[in-house]
Amino acid sequence: MNQSSTEDETRIKQDEVIPLLADTTGGPTMEWTLLLGFMALPAYWIIQTLLATLTAYYGLMTTINAMPLP
């Protein structure tokens, strides 16, 4: 009788878990999260870094061009 109740409990737990394993509604959310994490955020960082470099270069060139001729 004890083994029967253990088997029933195991079957009940399996019946509760199987629908969770078959649920695929979170797939698109995970795909968008991965796209954001691996493509959009690094691209944003690269663009910000390049803009900062370009701004510094422009400032340097403006300073050099503003110097009087020797």
Protein Blocks (a to p, Z undefined) as FASTA:
>chain_A
ZZmmmmmmmmmmmmmmmmmmmpcklmmmmmmmmmmmmmmmmmmmmmmmmmmmmmmmmmmm
mmmmmpccZZ
